[in-house]
Amino acid sequence: MKTKRDAELDAEPRVAVILVVLTFIGVAFGYATSIVVARVLGPIGFEQYAVAIATLGVLSSVAEMGVGKNALKVLPGFEVSGQMSMASGYWRYSVVTLLVMSSTIAVAVIGWSLLHRGLPAGKPLATAMLFLPFAAVSGAGIDFVMANRIAIGGAVIARIIVPGTTLLLLAIAWAAGLNVSISMMVVLYGSGCVFGAILASIVFWKSSPPEYFTARPAYEVKGWLRQCIYFAVFALLAAALFRVSILVLETLPIDAVEVALMAAALDTGCLILLLAKSTDKLFQPQMSIVLVESDWEAGMKIRTKRFTIIGTACAVFLAVIWLFGKRILGLYGEEFEAAYPALIFVSMGASAWTLFSLSPIFLHFRGLSVYVLIVTGIANVVLVAVTAWFGVPYGAKGAGLAFGVVLLVTILVFRIRAGVELRRLEAMPPGADPDAVIKADLN
């Protein structure tokens, strides 16, 4: 008779394929939104919108404080080990952390934006910050849903509900003949975060064991805080790595159109990263259980399944970009076709990151968080320097080259280190303690 664990492992390929499909639907929603926004606002307005949304994305990662990413690590372990009091305490700790951090950051950034940039220039960013608490709760809430192994439900919220809400509201505003300003577009984007936060909270409540809410909460605040900070800093550095090119170009003495071209290249080339975000949250809880139970055979099966599915998707994506990238960029407007060289470089780096995206997470789970943070921090510094170096003479093309090379090298460093650690685990005799940090956390 199959156990719940066996059923989950057997269902992984099917669920992963569904996640891929949902991801591409979400890509279509998000991409359609970007195209419409670019056409409505024009290159300069699109640039200001992209900067506001990029800032919201980076700061929401900070506000989450890693509680969602750490939930993917600890909640499955708490459940299989029967530590319901710890699970009860963890979600309560997470709610307080999210609300305090997001509100504090939002108030601080709104004040800075309006005082230093003035109302007209600072309004889009200030408006985006009003939705920061919802963006943080939405992002962390989806992670909590995924930690309960409700992968499809979490993906529907993240890939369908959130971008679909923005696109639907934009279509309604356009059909009604409203004058869609930059700030209004930010509001429409933020509305998707609001729906995401509400739905994620409901699904987590419905899918969790009753003991998560009835058991007397127990807390390990010091240990949780340390691990959450590791995940939060990595999330911040990773988010910065994917968006810092825009912020660097914004400060360089180049035409603003080059910034818009790079924004379009990033929006298009980084679409494949959504695949990693969706499927990784399917495999991370299973990775957690593998480490708790020292089930390396199951771990190898999971890795093989993932590489087959994700590798195929990345190959298809790169082929589409290579053959039709210029036409796709033309959907933004004819002037955006000039971003094609940048798009090629961005797509290559993003695809490599997607293929090996579990490597830094695996290293986190194995207690090598400091190593991961150091490598990612160095990658950000190098990317800033190289983007500035190539951005001035070559504009978006130079920034795209810098992005692709830095991402490729960084993820290969993680992949090689993860491979060394995995081989060490495989060489251990049956029943040996792998000394995984996750095991220490559960004890």
N, C-alpha and C positions, 0 to 999 in steps of 0.2 A: 504494500500500500504506500502510495506516494505521500511524503510529508509536504507541509506548506512550503518549506525551503526547496524541495525538489520541483514542486510545481512552478515556483518563481523562476528557477533556473531554466526549466524547459520552456517557459513562456518568453524568456528574454529575447530570442531572435524575432518573434512575432511582435512583441512590444517595441523593440528597437526599430523595426520597419515602420510601425505606426507612428513612432516619434519622428522618423525621417519625413514621412508624409506630412505630418502636422507642422514640422519645421518649414517645409517648402510652402505650405499654405500661409504660414506666418510671414515667410519671406515675401510672398506675393503681396500680402497686406501692407507690410512695412515699406516695401519698395514702391508700391503704388502711392502710398502716402508721401514718400520722399519726392516722387516725380511730380505729383500734384502741387506740393508745397513749393518746389523749385519753379514751377511754371507760374504759380500765383504770386510768389514773393519776388521772383527774379534772382539773379546771382548774388547781389549784395544782401537782399533780405534773407535769402537762403543761408548765406554765410552767418548772419547774426542769429538766426534760428538754430543752426547747427552748433554754434558755440554755446548757446544757452542750454540746449539739450545735452551736449557733451558734458558740460559742467554739472548738470543735474545727475547724469549717470555716474560721474566720478564721485560726487558728494554723497549720493545714495549708497554707494559702496562703503564709504566711510561711516555713514550713519548706521548701516546694518551691523557694524562692529563684529562681523564674522559669525553672528549667532546662527544664521541659516546654514552657512557652510559647515559649521561645527555640528549642527543638528544632523547633517547627513552622516557624520562620523559617529556621534554618540547615541542618538535615539535608537537606531537598529540594535546596537549592542545592549542598551538598557532593556529593550523589549525581549531579546532572546535570552538574556540572563535574569529576567524577572525583576529588574530594579525599577519598578514603577514609581516609587517615591522620588527617585532621581529624575525620571522623565517628567514627573509632575512639577518638580522644582525647576527643571531646565526651561520649560516653556514660559513659566512665570518670570524667571530671570530675563528671558529674551524679550518679553513684552516691555518690561520696564526699560531695558537697555535701548530698544528701538525708539520708544517715545521720547526718552530724555535726550538721546544723541541727535535724533533728527530735528527735534524742535529747537535745540540749542544752535545747531549749525544753520538752520533756516533763518532764524532771527539774526544771527551774526552776519550772514551773507547779504540778506536784504538790507540791513543797515549800511553795510559797506557799499553795496551797489548804488543805493540812492544818494548817499552822502558824497561819494567820490566820483560817481559818473553822472549824477543828475537824473531827473525823472525820465526824459526821453530816451537817453542812451541806456540807462540802467533798468528800465521797466521790464524788458524781456527776461533778464536774468532774475530780477526780483519776483516776477510772476512764476518763473520755474521753481523758485525756492518754496513757494506756497504749497507745492505738491511734493516736496521732499519727504515729509512723513509718510505719505501714501506710497511713494516710490520705494521707500525703505521697507515698509510693512509688506508691500506686494512682493518684492524680491525675496525677502526672508521667508514670507509665508509660503511661497511656491517651493522653496527649499524644504520647509517642514512637511509639505504635502509629499514631496519626493522621498523624504526620509521615511515616511509611512509606506513606501513602495507603491504609491498611487501615481505612477509615472505618467500615465496617459492623462489623468485629471490635471496634474500640474502643467503638463505641456499644453493642454487645451487653454488653460488660463493664460499662460505665458505667450503662446504663439497665436492663439485665435482671439481670445477675449480682449486682451490689452491692446494689440495693434488694430484689431477689428473695430473696437470702440472709437479709436481715434479716426480711422478711415470713414466710419459711418457718420460721425459727427461732422467731419470735414465735408462729406458729400451733401449732408443736409444743409450746412451753412452755404455751400456753393449753390445748391439748388434754390435756396431761398434768396439768393442774390445779395448776401451779406458781404461787406468789405472785410475780407480776412486779413487782419494785420499780423505782424510778427507775434505780438503778445497774445492775440486770440489763438493763433496756431499753437503756442505753448500751452494755453489752457486746454485745447482739444487733446493735445498729447498727454497732459496731466490727468485728464478725465479717464483715460485708459488705465492709469495707475490706480485711480480711486476704485474702479470696478475690480481690478486685479487684487487689491488689498482686501476688499470685502469678500470676494469669492474664495480666495486662498484661505482666509480665516475660517469660513464656513466648512470648506472641504476638509481642512485639518481636523476640525472639531468632530465632524461626522466620521472620519476614517480612523481616528485614534482609538486605542483600547479605552474603555470607560475608566480604568484605573489612572490614566493620565490626568484625570480631572477630579477623581474621588480620593486618590491616595494622598496621605499627608506628605506635603512636599519636603524633600531633603535637598540641601544645597551644597555644592562644592564650588563656591564663587571664585575662589582664588585660582583653582585649576581651570575652570571654564573661561575665566577672564584671560588667562595666559594663552590658551589655545585659540580663543576667539580673536584675540589681538593678532595672533599669527595669521589667521585666515583673513582678518580685516585688512591688514597691511598688504597681504598678497593680492587681495581683491582690488585694493586701491592701486597698487603698482601695476597690476595687469590691466585694469581699466585705463590707467594713464598711458600704458604702453600702446593701447589701441587707439587712443584719442589725442595723445600729446602732439602728434604731428600737426594737427590743426592749430593748436595753441601756439606752437613754435612759429609756424608760417604767419600767424596773425601778428607777430611782433617783428617780422622781418621787413626790410624795405623793398617789398615786391608788390605787384599789382594784386588788388583784392580778388580779382577773378581767379588767380592761381590758388587762393585759399578755397574758393568755391569748387574748383576743379578737383582739388585733393579731397574735399569733403564728399564729392560724388564718387570718387574712386574708393574711398574708405567705406562708404555706405554700400557700394556694390561688391567690392572685393571681400569685405568682412562678413557678408551674408552667410558664408559657410561656417562661421564661428557659432551661429545659432544652432547648428547641428551638434556641435560639441557641447554647448550648454544644455541642450535637451537630453542627449543620450548619456552624458556624463552623470547626470543626476539619476539615471536608471542604474548605472553600474556602481556608483559610489557607495550606496547602502550595502550592496552585495560585497564590495571590497571590504567594508567594515566588518561584515559577518565573517568573511574569509580570514581576516586577521584575528578576530576573536576566537574562532574555532580552529585556526591553523590548518584550514582546508585548502592546501596549495593546488590540489588536483582541480577543484572547482574554480580556483583563481585562474588557472591556465585556460580552462574552457571559456571563461568569461572574456579573457584577453583575446583569444582566437576569434570568438564571435564578433567582438567589437571591431577588430582590425578588418575583418572581412566586410562588414557593413559600412564602416566609416571610410575605409580605403576606396571602396567602389564609388561612394558618393563624392569623395574629393576628386577622383579622376574625372567623373562626369562633369562636376562643377568647373574644373580647369579647362576641360574641352569646350564647354559652352562659352566661357569667358574668352578663350583664345579665338574662337570662330565668330562669336556674335557680340563681343564686348563693346565694340564701337557703336553698333546699332542699339545696344541696351543703353549706353550712355546718351545716345541721341534722343531717348525718351525724355530726358531732363530738358533738352533743348539742343539745337545744333551746336552751340558754342561749347557744350560739355563733351563733345566727341574728342576734343584735344586731350582729355584725361585718360585716353586709352593706354598709353605707355605706363602711366602710374598705376592704372588698374591691373595690368599684367603683374607688376612687381608685388602689389598689395595682395592679390589673389594667391600668389605662390607662397608668400609668407603666412597668410591666414590659413591656407590649406594644410601646410606643414604643422602649424600649431593645433589645428583641429584633429589631425591624425594622432598626435602624441599628447593630447591635452590632459590625459589622465596621469601622465608622468609626474608633474609637480604635485598633484593631489596625492598620489601614492607616496611620494617623499614626505609630504605633510603627515600622512597617516603613520609613517614609519619613524616619526620623530625628528626628521631632518628639516624642520620648518625654517630654522635660521639660515641654512644653506640655500633654501629656495628663495628666501627674502633677499639675501645678498646678491644672488645671480639676477633676480628680477630687477633689483635696484640698479645694479650695474648696467643692465640692458636699457633701462630708462635713460640713464645718464648718457650712454653711448648714442641712443636714438636721438636725443635732443641735440647733441653735438653734431652728429652726421647730418641730421635734417637741416640744421643751420648752415652747415658747410656746403651741402649740395642744393639747398633751397634757394639761395640767392641767385646763383647763376642758372639753375635749371628749373626752378619753380616746382610745380606739382610733380613733374617727372623725377626730379632729384629727391623730393620727399618720399615718393613712392618707392624708389630704389632703396633708400635708407630704411624704410619701414620693412620691406620684404627681407632684406639681408639680416637685419637685427633680429626679427622674429624667427627666422629660420635657424640662425646660430643659437639663439637662446633655447628654443625648444629641443634642439639636438643635444645641447648640454644636459638638459633635464632627462632626456630619453636615455642617454648613455649612463648617467648616474643611477637612474631607476633600474636599468638593466643589470648593473652590477649588484644592486641590492636584491633584486629578484633572484638572481642566480645564487646568491648567498642563502636565501630562504629555501630554494629548491634543494640545496645541498645538505640541509639540516636533516638529521634522522627523524623518523616519525615520532610524534609525541614531544619533541623538543620545544622548549619555550622560545618563540621568536623574539622575545623581549620587545614586542610592539608597544608603542606608547599608548595605543588605544586600550590595550589590556590593562596597563597600569591605571588608566583613567577609570576603567570599570571596577577595578578593585579598590 
